[in-house]
Amino acid sequence: MPIFRRAVRLPDPVAAHLPRGDRPLAVAPMTNGSWVVVARDALLVVGEDGLGQRTAWHEIETGAWDGDTRTFRITWADRERAEQSLVLDHDDVAVLTAALRERVQASVVHHETIEVGRTRVRATVRRREDGSLYSLLTAFGPLPEGEEVERELDDLERRVREAVGLAE
């Protein structure tokens, strides 16, 4: 097996549909004929028929690779949004997954995690594509009710916002 591999390149008819400024950092073909493209500001799904999806990095919480099914599963920062599965044509995804992870992490400015009852809660400050910052609370399970819990959550969000200079 060669030590160096040629970079995968988008076919010209697919690349023609990329929005101006979205230069590919990593790409991978999907089984449906589309391509997954990691660009500086967004994750794109594009095919010869056009742009199917463009998602800014701050909208993505995490991704997970399942090598058995060659599926990359996207979990959104907005937990109300259903996970998305991208089924790839091959399992040589090291460059793609590394680029995706780096871009998602680049959108995270600051975070802090606490336990509320038996539930982990994370407060995150993220950077949008336009450079603006916002905070987000994510509970990884059910939260107990009550004023004390509300105070803990408010304090957590206040701390992460203050840490990056965001006003109330």
C-alpha positions, -999 to 999 in steps of 0.1 A, spaced: 0 0 0 14 34 -9 23 58 18 10 88 -1 -25 88 -17 -38 112 -43 -63 136 -29 -99 129 -40 -111 156 -63 -146 168 -70 -157 161 -106 -160 194 -125 -198 191 -131 -202 188 -93 -177 215 -84 -196 239 -107 -224 240 -82 -204 250 -52 -212 285 -39 -185 311 -45 -161 311 -16 -168 275 -5 -134 260 -15 -132 223 -6 -109 213 22 -120 176 20 -145 157 -1 -160 122 -3 -184 106 -28 -217 93 -15 -236 62 -26 -264 83 -40 -241 101 -65 -238 133 -44 -206 145 -27 -199 156 9 -178 187 9 -160 201 39 -154 238 33 -141 265 56 -175 279 66 -199 250 60 -206 213 53 -221 209 19 -238 181 0 -236 187 -37 -242 167 -69 -244 172 -106 -280 184 -102 -269 212 -78 -264 221 -42 -285 199 -20 -275 212 14 -252 239 30 -249 238 67 -228 263 87 -205 246 113 -221 262 143 -252 242 135 -234 208 139 -229 194 174 -209 163 164 -204 136 138 -198 99 142 -185 74 116 -198 39 113 -173 19 92 -196 -12 89 -223 8 71 -200 35 57 -223 61 73 -214 94 87 -240 105 112 -245 142 119 -259 153 153 -272 189 152 -267 215 179 -304 220 178 -314 186 194 -350 190 180 -336 184 145 -333 147 136 -298 133 130 -287 131 94 -269 101 78 -245 105 49 -237 71 33 -204 73 17 -191 53 -13 -159 41 5 -145 39 40 -113 59 34 -126 89 54 -96 99 76 -91 133 58 -128 140 57 -135 132 94 -104 151 106 -115 182 85 -150 180 98 -140 177 134 -116 206 131 -143 229 115 -169 220 141 -144 226 169 -134 259 154 -170 271 158 -168 265 196 -155 295 214 -160 284 250 -179 257 269 -186 245 304 -203 214 317 -221 208 350 -243 181 365 -279 191 374 -294 162 394 -282 132 373 -282 151 340 -251 165 323 -257 201 310 -233 219 287 -233 256 280 -215 265 248 -206 298 231 -204 293 194 -194 315 164 -217 319 135 -205 322 99 -208 360 102 -185 360 133 -213 368 158 -214 348 190 -244 331 207 -248 308 237 -266 274 238 -275 251 267 -278 214 260 -292 189 285 -282 153 280 -313 139 297 -343 150 317 -338 179 340 -355 182 374 -380 210 378 -377 239 402 -364 274 408 -330 261 420 -325 243 387 -335 274 368 -309 294 388 -282 269 381 -289 269 344 -290 307 343 -257 309 362 -241 285 339 -251 304 308 -241 337 324 -207 323 332 -199 311 296 -212 344 281 -192 365 305 -161 344 298 -162 356 262 -174 391 268 -210 386 257 -235 410 273 -267 397 289 
